Amino acid sequence: MTKLVERSGLAVLNDLLKDPDRKPLLKIIYELFYLSLIYREIPVHYFSRYLFKKGMINIKNYLPNKLLGERITPNFNDKKVKDVLDNKLFFDYFYSQFNISLPKIIMYNFKKIFVTGKNATEVENAQDFKILLLEIFRQNLSYESIFIKKTNSSSCGSNIYKLTIHQLNEEPEVIDEIYSEVIQSGFLFQETVNQHHDLVQLNSSCLNTIRIDSFVDNSGEPNIISAYLRMSISDNCVDNISSGGCQVGINLQTGKLKKFGYGPIKITGVKVLTEHPKSKITFENFSIPFFPQVKELVLKASTYMPGLRLVGWDVAIGESGPVLIEGNSDYDITGNDLSDGGYLVNKTFRKALHEIKYL
């Protein structure tokens, strides 16, 4: 697997100074000072939102991450019920009763106890763990791989493994590594979603997911706020931006990708992307399959979650339609804020801000 290297702060600074599309340095310094006065914190979002670029004029339209997490989200999301989203096992049990498409859970564990169907097995070592996994593949001959995710806290692409049948047979060190990790807590073993061929062509290294967030207003009406597509730009099996992926905004009306894509500056540099670095497919006007159904799925899911009114949903596109991967009640707004041209100009998000009298 290609390992993406996070560059040092000096390397990033050098990249920024040499960027022909950046604003003059005095302008950048002035804007940083201006935003620090407004938000009373170091405006690190100035860089994650690419606000140093010449075309970024209305810098006040973009919001720092802390603002959502500390001042906005607590007004809409009840911490007492967020476990339904945070715990992936709870999430599956809850949403499976509403005829919503979800990745199939093959097995789950709590430390050394592994549950498949109605059977619980204590697994004492990596060899027995391998035997258990081999039986899963034997019973499901169509599987080429399975996904293994921590039941809690697998955000930003961490605590996630994609295990292939080849690795199971030929790479014992991989099995040892996964076994030593999963017996520390709890993990889900899920069927790999067969991705729609259009998205495979765009990027085949991982399951490319849509982050689409919703807001349920005070009348109980669910609304879509914004959406963007996440992709790996290496051969990584996860699409998270923090893991070295890139993101491209989606036009909510047309279901087509916007012109520009962005990655984490510490990994991908300050260059704005217009095509996928590996497939070379142009982003602008690339159509997302089943996008109307994606929106319907998210609106449906959000109506079943009382107490959590502001949620970021992760949706995959399978061969026959969208698949709900997970929901996040305290999500990072970097991607949505950047892809949407600043959340302060988003009409739906402004409804939320008006409700709490932020505007």
C-alpha positions in Angstrom: 0.0 0.0 0.0 1.3 3.5 -0.9 2.0 5.3 2.3 1.1 9.0 2.2 3.5 11.1 4.2 2.4 14.1 6.3 4.8 16.9 5.7 6.3 19.2 8.3 5.0 22.7 9.0 8.1 24.2 7.4 7.4 22.2 4.2 3.8 23.3 4.1 4.9 26.9 4.7 7.4 26.7 1.9 4.7 25.3 -0.4 2.4 28.2 0.5 5.0 30.8 -0.1 5.7 29.4 -3.6 2.1 29.1 -4.5 1.4 31.5 -7.4 -2.3 31.5 -6.6 -2.0 32.8 -3.0 -2.9 36.3 -1.9 -0.1 38.8 -1.0 1.5 37.9 2.4 0.4 41.2 4.0 -3.2 40.4 2.9 -2.9 36.9 4.5 -1.5 38.3 7.7 -4.2 41.0 7.9 -7.0 38.4 7.3 -5.6 36.0 9.9 -5.5 38.9 12.5 -9.1 39.9 11.4 -10.5 36.4 11.9 -8.7 35.9 15.2 -10.5 39.0 16.5 -13.9 37.8 15.3 -13.7 34.3 16.7 -11.2 34.9 19.6 -9.1 31.9 18.6 -6.3 31.1 16.1 -8.2 30.8 12.8 -6.7 27.5 11.6 -9.7 27.1 9.3 -8.1 29.9 7.2 -5.8 27.2 5.8 -8.1 24.2 5.8 -10.6 26.2 3.8 -7.9 27.5 1.4 -8.8 31.1 2.3 -5.3 32.2 1.4 -6.1 31.7 -2.3 -6.7 34.8 -4.5 -10.3 33.7 -5.4 -11.4 33.4 -1.8 -12.9 36.8 -1.1 -15.7 36.5 1.4 -13.6 34.9 4.2 -16.3 35.6 6.9 -18.6 33.1 5.1 -16.5 30.2 6.4 -16.8 28.9 10.0 -14.2 27.5 12.3 -14.7 23.9 13.5 -15.0 24.8 17.1 -18.0 27.0 16.4 -20.1 24.1 15.3 -18.9 21.7 18.0 -19.1 24.1 21.0 -21.7 26.6 20.2 -24.1 25.3 17.5 -24.4 21.5 17.7 -25.2 21.3 21.4 -28.3 23.3 20.7 -29.7 20.7 18.4 -28.2 17.3 19.5 -29.0 15.6 22.7 -25.9 13.8 24.0 -28.1 11.2 25.8 -29.2 9.7 22.5 -26.1 10.1 20.3 -25.0 6.5 21.1 -27.5 5.3 18.5 -25.3 6.9 15.9 -21.9 6.5 17.6 -22.2 2.8 18.3 -22.3 1.1 14.9 -24.0 -2.0 16.3 -26.8 0.1 17.8 -26.9 2.0 14.5 -27.5 -1.2 12.5 -30.1 -2.6 15.0 -32.0 0.7 14.9 -32.1 1.5 11.2 -32.5 -2.1 9.9 -36.1 -2.0 11.2 -37.0 0.8 8.8 -36.2 -0.9 5.5 -33.0 1.2 5.0 -30.2 -0.3 3.0 -27.1 -0.9 5.3 -23.9 -2.9 5.0 -24.5 -6.4 6.2 -22.9 -7.3 9.5 -21.4 -10.7 9.3 -19.9 -10.9 12.8 -19.1 -8.7 15.8 -17.0 -9.1 18.9 -16.4 -7.8 22.3 -12.8 -8.6 23.2 -12.4 -12.4 22.7 -16.0 -13.2 22.3 -17.1 -13.3 18.6 -20.7 -13.5 17.6 -22.0 -14.8 14.3 -25.7 -15.1 13.9 -26.9 -16.7 17.2 -23.6 -18.3 18.0 -20.9 -16.9 20.3 -17.4 -18.2 20.3 -14.4 -17.4 22.4 -11.3 -17.0 20.3 -8.0 -17.4 22.2 -5.4 -16.8 19.5 -4.7 -15.5 16.0 -4.7 -19.0 14.5 -8.3 -19.7 15.8 -9.2 -16.1 14.6 -8.0 -17.1 11.1 -10.0 -20.3 11.2 -13.1 -18.3 12.1 -12.5 -15.9 9.2 -11.9 -18.7 6.7 -15.2 -20.1 7.7 -16.9 -16.8 6.9 -15.3 -16.7 3.4 -16.2 -20.4 2.9 -19.9 -19.7 3.7 -19.9 -16.6 1.5 -18.0 -17.7 -1.7 -18.8 -14.4 -3.5 -16.8 -12.4 -0.9 -13.4 -11.1 -2.0 -13.0 -9.0 1.1 -14.7 -7.8 4.3 -14.5 -4.6 6.3 -13.5 -4.6 9.9 -14.4 -1.5 11.9 -14.3 -0.5 15.5 -17.8 -0.5 17.0 -17.1 3.0 18.4 -14.5 5.6 17.5 -13.5 4.6 13.9 -13.7 8.2 12.7 -11.2 9.8 10.3 -10.4 6.4 8.8 -8.8 5.0 12.0 -9.5 1.5 13.4 -10.7 0.3 10.0 -9.3 -2.7 8.0 -10.2 -4.2 4.7 -9.3 -7.9 4.8 -9.0 -9.8 1.5 -9.1 -13.6 1.1 -5.6 -13.3 -0.3 -4.3 -11.7 2.9 -6.1 -14.3 5.0 -4.3 -17.1 3.1 -0.9 -15.5 2.4 -0.2 -12.7 5.0 -0.2 -14.2 8.5 1.3 -11.0 9.9 -1.8 -9.1 8.9 -4.1 -11.5 10.7 -1.8 -11.2 13.8 -2.1 -7.4 13.7 -5.8 -7.4 13.3 -6.4 -10.0 16.0 -4.3 -8.1 18.5 -6.2 -5.0 17.8 -9.8 -6.3 17.8 -9.5 -8.2 21.1 -8.8 -4.9 22.9 -12.4 -3.8 22.5 -15.3 -4.4 20.0 -15.4 -4.5 16.2 -17.9 -5.1 13.5 -17.1 -7.4 10.5 -19.1 -6.2 7.5 -19.8 -7.3 4.0 -17.9 -5.1 1.5 -20.4 -2.9 -0.5 -20.1 -3.5 -4.2 -19.6 0.0 -5.5 -21.4 1.4 -8.5 -19.2 1.1 -11.6 -19.2 4.8 -12.3 -17.5 5.5 -9.0 -15.2 2.6 -9.5 -14.0 4.3 -12.7 -13.5 7.5 -10.8 -11.5 5.8 -8.1 -11.3 2.1 -7.5 -9.0 1.9 -4.5 -11.8 2.4 -1.9 -15.5 2.8 -1.3 -16.1 6.4 -2.2 -18.7 7.9 0.1 -20.9 11.0 0.2 -20.9 13.1 3.3 -24.3 14.7 3.3 -25.6 16.6 6.3 -29.1 17.3 7.3 -31.0 19.7 9.6 -34.4 19.0 11.1 -36.1 22.4 11.7 -38.2 23.3 14.7 -41.4 22.2 12.9 -39.9 18.7 12.4 -39.2 19.1 8.7 -35.9 17.5 7.6 -33.7 19.4 5.2 -30.5 18.7 3.3 -27.8 21.2 4.0 -25.0 20.2 1.6 -23.0 17.3 0.2 -19.6 16.3 -1.1 -17.9 13.2 -2.4 -14.8 11.7 -0.7 -12.2 9.7 -2.5 -8.8 8.2 -1.8 -6.0 9.6 -4.0 -3.7 6.6 -3.2 -4.4 2.9 -2.9 -5.8 3.5 0.6 -8.9 1.5 1.5 -10.6 4.5 3.2 -11.7 7.7 1.7 -11.3 10.0 4.7 -9.8 13.4 3.9 -7.6 13.2 7.0 -6.2 9.9 5.7 -5.0 11.6 2.5 -8.2 11.6 0.5 -9.8 14.4 -1.5 -13.2 15.9 -1.6 -15.4 17.5 -4.2 -18.6 19.3 -3.6 -21.9 18.0 -5.1 -24.6 20.3 -6.7 -27.7 19.4 -4.7 -30.0 20.2 -7.6 -28.2 18.3 -10.4 -26.3 15.6 -8.5 -23.1 16.6 -10.4 -19.7 17.3 -9.0 -18.5 20.8 -8.8 -15.3 22.0 -10.4 -12.7 21.9 -7.7 -11.4 19.2 -5.3 -9.4 19.6 -2.1 -7.2 17.5 0.0 -5.4 18.0 3.4 -2.7 20.5 2.8 -0.2 18.7 5.0 -0.4 15.7 2.6 -1.6 16.9 -0.8 -0.1 20.4 -0.8 -1.8 23.7 -1.6 -2.8 22.8 -5.2 -6.5 22.8 -5.9 -7.5 19.7 -7.9 -9.7 19.6 -11.0 -9.3 15.9 -11.8 -8.7 12.8 -9.8 -4.9 12.3 -9.5 -5.0 8.6 -10.4 -7.9 8.1 -12.8 -7.5 11.5 -14.4 -11.3 11.9 -14.6 -12.4 15.5 -14.6 -14.5 16.4 -11.6 -16.8 19.1 -13.0 -20.2 17.7 -14.2 -19.4 14.1 -13.2 -22.8 12.7 -12.3 -23.3 10.9 -9.0 -25.5 7.8 -9.6 -28.8 7.6 -7.7 -28.3 11.0 -6.2 -32.1 11.8 -5.8 -32.3 8.5 -3.9 -29.4 9.5 -1.8 -31.2 12.6 -0.7 -34.4 10.6 0.0 -32.5 8.1 2.1 -30.9 10.9 4.2 -34.2 12.7 4.7 -35.8 9.4 5.7 -33.0 8.5 8.2 -33.1 11.9 9.8 -36.8 11.7 10.6 -36.2 8.6 12.8 -33.6 10.2 15.0 -35.4 12.4 17.6 -33.0 14.5 19.7 -30.4 14.6 16.9 -31.4 17.4 14.5 -28.0 18.2 13.0 -26.3 15.2 11.5 -23.6 14.4 9.0 -24.4 11.2 7.1 -22.0 8.9 5.2 -23.7 7.2 2.2 -22.1 4.8 -0.4 -23.5 4.1 -3.8 -24.0 0.4 -4.4 -24.8 -1.3 -7.7 -28.5 -0.9 -7.2 -28.7 2.2 -5.1 -27.5 4.1 -2.0 -26.3 2.4 1.2 -26.3 4.2 4.5 -22.9 3.7 6.2 -23.2 5.8 9.3 -24.4 9.0 10.9 -22.3 11.5 12.9 -23.9 13.9 15.5 -20.6 15.8 16.1 -19.1 15.8 12.7 -16.3 18.0 11.3 -17.7 20.7 9.0 -14.5 21.4 7.1 -15.5 19.5 4.0 -19.1 20.8 3.9 -18.0 24.4 4.6 -15.3 24.3 2.0 -17.3 22.5 -0.7 -20.3 24.7 -0.2 -18.4 28.1 -0.5 -18.9 28.9 3.2 -21.7 27.8 5.5 -22.9 31.3 6.2 -24.3 31.6 2.7 -26.0 28.3 2.9 -29.8 28.9 3.3 -30.5 25.7 5.2 -27.7 26.2 7.6 -28.7 29.8 8.2 -32.1 28.5 9.3 -30.3 26.6 12.1 -28.3 29.7 13.0 -31.4 31.9 13.1 -33.2 29.4 15.4 -30.4 29.8 18.1 -30.2 33.5 17.4 -26.6 33.3 16.2 -27.4 35.6 13.3 
